[in-house]
Amino acid sequence: MARIVLGLGTSHTPMLLASDETLPRFVETDQMIKHRDKEGRPVTYGELLEKADARMADMVAPAQLVERQNQARAATRRLRATLAGARLDALVVFGDDQNESYLEDCRPAFAIYCGETIRNGATQHAAYAHLPDWYVRNRAAFFETHAPRDYPVHAALGRHMIEHLMDSDFDVASSLRLREGDGEGHAIAYVHRHVMDPQHPLAVVPIFLNTYFPPNQPRPRRCHQFGTAVRKAVESFPGDARVGVLASGGLSHFLVDEDFDRAILKALADKDAEFLQSLPRGKLNAGSSEILNWVALAGAVAHLDLDWVEYVPGYRTPAGTGTGMSFAALT
């Protein structure tokens, strides 16, 4: 039977793609974001700044920003090396979609892409054109720099997983192609461009979770159960394929919540399904909702043990905004 032999988790924030020179400029965009506090209540940037620890100003000095960025870059290199050395036949990617492949006309809670290939191209991302030029250029690193590129998909495994999940009481949507002219969303694009070896891309099975948009966001318990069902689906696939599972996104943002992030990573290490299934929904809004991809990962790799983890509290403004940049491998 096929086996899941590797679990990976990675943040995919545009901050990871930033140069040293642009790191201090995230304050420009963070001042425009609709923020929430650590309990999920709407709050302005100014209110966060007023309540922030006075020491935060020193923590986001340029030298500190670069030091943390270098820690995250090192973790990304280690993640890439771990994936390259795993000798996988396929990589299942749990990722969210942010009005990229799935829009308001029909937004599934869970969807599996099972076309023969999936295209990386930035044509559908004009929505960011109103932001500063430096940010647009930074975010463009999610995508191919010249012409769109078609990446391989393990279509047979994807179709098999859909069938098995339907038999397991998960009514998943299936996608055979993207809209004409569109490219893959940022969650899978980041993996293709910055986690895989671009010269030897693995066949993927993209699985999208609607973490962002109410009212049909899957709850933490359901995400963990879904991950468990994905593992069983893989294990029922004929042959002896070596399969990896990767969670793309998270952890807390745009307000960094170190305590919550570290609790998530500890629960992943401890295989604490009860904790992960009971996460308070108020803490899973906007960017922080991508934690649900890690919850699904935990269900899928409960048979594996944590090999290594790196956590970088990616503060980038005096208000404490940024991303809890997280990287993990389970073997």
N, C-alpha and C positions, 0 to 999 in steps of 0.2 A: 504494500500500500504506500501511497505518498505520505510524507512526514513533514511537519513543521519543525525545522531544525534551528531556526534563528528568529529572534524577535528584536526589533529595533524601534527606538523612538527618537524623534528629532523635532526641535522647533523649526519653523520655516519663515520666521519673521524677516521682512525686508532689512531690518537692522543687521542681520547676519551678512547681508550683501554690501553693507556700507563701507566706504573707505574711512580711514582714520580722520580725514579732513572733514567729512560730512557728518560724523557722529554728533558733534555739538549742535547740529542744525535741526535735529528731531524735535526740539522745543517748538519750532515753527509749526510743525504739523500737529503735535500733541495739543497745542492750544486750541486747535479747531475741532478736536474729537469730542463726541458726546461720551463723557466718561461715566463710570459707575464706581462707587466705593467698594470696599472689600465685602460688604454684605449685599451688594447688588443694587443699591439705591442710586438713582440718577444724581450726578454731581458735576459741577463745572471744574475746569482746570483751575480756575482761581480759588475755588473752595478747597481743592486738594492742596494747592500751594500754601494756602493759609494754615492748614492743619499739618503740613509735612514736618518731619523731624528737621531741625535746623542744620543737622550734620549732613543732610542730603546735598546741600550746595557743594560741599567739599567732595562728596562721592561722585559728582558728575563733572568734576574738573576734567579737562581734556586728557590729562595723563591717566586718570582713573578709567575714563571711558575706553581708552586704547588698551589698557591692561586687561580689562574684562573682555574686550573684543578679541584679544589674542588668546584668552582662555577658551572662548567659544570656537575660534578658528581651529585651535588644536583639537578640541573635541570633535569637530566636524571631520577633520582629517582622520582621526581614529575611527570614527563611524564609517567613513568611506573605506578604510583599510579592512575593517571587520567585514563589511559586506563583500568586498572583493575577494576575501579569503574564504568565504563560506561555501563556494562551489554550488550555488543555487541553480535550480532549473526554472524557478519562477519566484516573483516577489509580489505578495498581496499588500496593497497600500490602503490603509484607512485614512481618509482625508475628508475635510469639510468642503462645501461648495458655497461661494459667496456671490450669487447672481452671475455665475460664469457658465456652467453647463445646464443648470436647472433654475428656472425663473418663476415668476409669480403665476404663470399660466398652469404650471404643474410642478410641484416641488415634493418629491418623494422623501420619506423619512430615511430609507435605505435604497441605494441603487448600485448595481454592479455593471460595469462596462465590459462588454465581451466582443467587441469588434476585433478584427485581425490586427489592426494597428490603431494608435492614438496620436493625434498631431499636436506638436508643441509649436505654437505661434501666438503672437500677441495681438492679433487683429481685433479681438473683442474687448480690449481693455482700455478703450478710449475714455472710460469713465474717470480715469485718474489724471486726465490732461489738465484739469483745473488746478492741480497741486503744483508746488514749486518745481522748476526744471530739474534741480538736483535730485529730488525725490522720484520724479518720473524716470530719470536715467538710472537711479539706484534700483527701482522696482523692475526695470526692464531686464535685469539680470536673471529673472525667473525664466526668461524665454530665449529662444534662438536669436542670435544677433543679426543674422543675414536673412536666410530663407527659412520658412517653416520646415520642420523635420518630423517624419513619421516614426514613432517608436514601436517596438514589438509588444504585442499583448498575447498572453497565454489564453487564447479564446476558448480552447477546449476546457481548461480548468474553470474559467469564468462561467461558461454555460453549465458545467457540472455543478458548480456551487449554487447557481440559481435554482436548479432542479432540486438539489438536496435541501436547500433552505426552505423552499416551498413545501417540501414534505415535512419539514421541521417546524411548520407553523409560522414562518417568517415570510410575509408577502412582500418580496423585494421587487423593485422596478429593474428592468433590464434596458441597457443602452447598447445599440449596435454601432452607432455613429454619433458624431457631434453635429451641431447645426452647420450648414454650409458656411464656410469661411471662418468658423470658430476654431479655437485651439483649446487644449486641456486647461483645467483650472490650476490655480497656483499651488495647491497641495500636492498634486502629482508632478507638476512642472518643476517644483523645487527638487524633488527626488531625482528626476531625470537629469537636471542640470548641475546639481551640486552634491549628490550622494552617490550616484552611480558613476562608473567609468564611462565617459561618453563614447569611447572607442569600442566598448563591448557592453552595450546596454542589455540588461536582463529583460526577459518577457515579464510584463506586469499584469496584475489583475486589479484595476482601480475600483475601490469600494467607497462610495460617498455616503456620509452621514450628514443629515441636515441638523447640524449642531446650532446654527445661527438663528434661524427664522421661525418664530411662533406662527401657528399654534401646534405644529406637528413635529416638534423636536423630540427625538427618542430620549427617554429618561435614562439616568445612569444604570438602573437595574437592567433595562432592556438592552443597553449597549453592551454590558458585560455578558448577558445571555447570548447576544448576537455573536460576540467574539468566540464564545464557547461553541456555538453552532457552526461558525466558520471553520474552526479546528476540526470538528467532526466531518464537515463536508470535504475538507482537504484529505483527511485520512481515508475517506471512502473513494477517492479518485484512483482509478486503476494505474498500476505501475509503481515505480519506486522513486518518484520525483522528490527532490529535496526543495522544500518551499520555505521562504522567509515571510515574515509579516512585519510591516512597518507602520507605526503611527506617525502621521505628519501633522505638526502644529503644536500650539501650546507653549509653555503652560500659561500661567496667569498673564494677562495683559488686557487693557493698557495700563492698569495700575498694578505694579508688581506686588504680589502677596507671597513673600518668602515662606511663611509658616505653612500656608496651604499647599504650595508647590512641594515643599519637602515632605509633607504628609502624603501627598500623592505618590511620590517616588518611594517612600518607605512602604506604603501599601503594595506597590508593585513588587518590591523586593520580598515582602513578607507574604505575598499571595493572599492579601487580606481582601477577599471578595466582598465581604459584608460592608467594609468601610467604603470601597469604591462604588458599590451599588447604592449606597445611602448618601452620596454627596449632596449637599444642599443645592437646590436648583438656583437659588439666588446668587450663588458664586459662579454660575456657569453661563454668564451672559457674554455677548459679543465675542471678542477674541478668546476670553477664558473658556468659552464653550468648547474650544478645540481639545480641552482635557478629555472630553468624551471619546475622542479617538484613542487616547491612551487607555481609557477604561475598556474599550473593545479589545485593544491589544492584550490587556491583562487577561481577559477571558480566553483569548486565542492561544496564549503561550503559558498557561498555568502549569503546564508540565515541564517548563524550562526554568532555570535558575538565573538570577541576575548575575551577569559577568562583570559589568562595570557601569558606572553612572557618573555623569558630570552635570553639575547645576551651577549656572552663572546668573545671579540676579542682575538682569540687564537694565539697571536704572539709567535713565538718560536725561532727566530734567530734575530741577530742584523740587518739583511736586511729587517725585517718586514714581513717575510714569515710565513705562518701558515694557520689557517682556522678561518673564522668568524663563531664560533660555536653558533648555534641558535636552540631554542626550543620554541614551541608555542602550545596552545590548544584553540580551538574554540568550543563553545557550544551554 
